[in-house]
């Protein structure tokens, strides 16, 4: 039931009326709409899951209309923050300790929504645009499989490899020429803006200039400031004693921490065959929140519990990275982490400047420090 090449789409279009495809409005997903529009499907549902930041509603509507697709945009920012981001903070979910994970958190929710939409519209086909150089391939496929979807699913880009230039040329020939100027691909949500491919393909010589960044592009002058982060039972709840929803709290920290140029990361991520690919990302809120959580945790948990919890963090993160979000192992690790997070309450105060974030007060509600 796996879709792996463009020929698979042509075959399915001859036997099925409806296809659901994940649609960001970018080059890859737009080219896939182009393929679907010529493959015999009577109904094409272009599904966009809004997880925060960089959703271009006008472009999504323009491209979907151009290819006769029905655009559905679902706002899932709050759900993403509650079910993925907050657990990732308490799990200290970093890839090999280098950078906080992001796509591993968003792909399960995106797949879950795609399965729901497919069932609601009687579609036996779910498509996405990941390729073999992206771990989203097994994360999306794995989540769809774990959710028990019984139709066809996958991506034509797994075996049918086209360059960005070939796709951009095809789109221009189809009447949409605004993709030619893009020289990298990106993925963004309220937690992270990440970039790959194009000018970032060569880890030995890559350039990520300030124009690429949004949250962590510092102004010419950013005065030193202080900021207080509050946690209650493992959840970030307030900044400078002002209570905020998770989505608003993350957005504010992305701005307040990012204006000092903090929260930029880069690193190499492994693929299934063992190769490595470069990713560059900005995550100012994650930079501060994960650090603050660890400080409160070490102030509150006894050493034996903390040692075992760090083991569970590795299990949780590995299962998420490898696309087993809905599998028993991650859920078991989550249960342990949730138990410890119930005890994590208090505040951490930081001094922020262009050199970093320096804590100067750690106040735990139930401390073990002298």
Secondary structure, DSSP 8 states (H G I E B T S, - for coil): -EE-SHHHHHHHHTT-SEEEEE--SSHHHHHHHHHHHTTT-SEEEEEEEE-SS---HHHHHHHHHHTT-EEEEEE-HHHHIIIIIHHHHHTT-EETTTEE--HHHHHHHHHHHHHHHHHHTT--EEE----TT-THHHHHHHHHHHTT--SEEE-TTTT----HHHHHHHHHHTT--TTTT--SEEEE-SS-EEEESGGGS-TTS----GGG-STT---S----EEEEEEEETTEEEEETTEE--HHHHHHHHHHHHHTTT--EEEEEEE-TTS-EEEEEEE-HHHHHHHHHHHHHHHHHS-HHHHHHHHHHHHHHHHHHHTT-TTSHHHHHHHHHHHHHHTT--EEEEEEEETTEEEEEEEEETT----
